[in-house]
Amino acid sequence: MASGGDELVKYITEKVVVYIEDPRAIHARRAATKQPWSQKWFGMLPLGWSIWRSKWSHDKKE
């Protein structure tokens, strides 16, 4: 069990070092290309719902 813990610490350390050594521009690019959580979890459903809701509220105002 100790070797599994050592491997986990080694893996986490490697990931942290890679993250720290990357330039800030790469971090910003990753954050910019990230899709919204609603789209990630529910796909196109939130977009369709928001369009339907805006159309419904627009029709109701007229």
ABEGO torsion letter per residue (X at the ends): XAAAAAAAAAAAAAAAAAAAABBAAAAAAAAAABBBAAAAAAEAAAAAAAAAAAAAAAAAAX
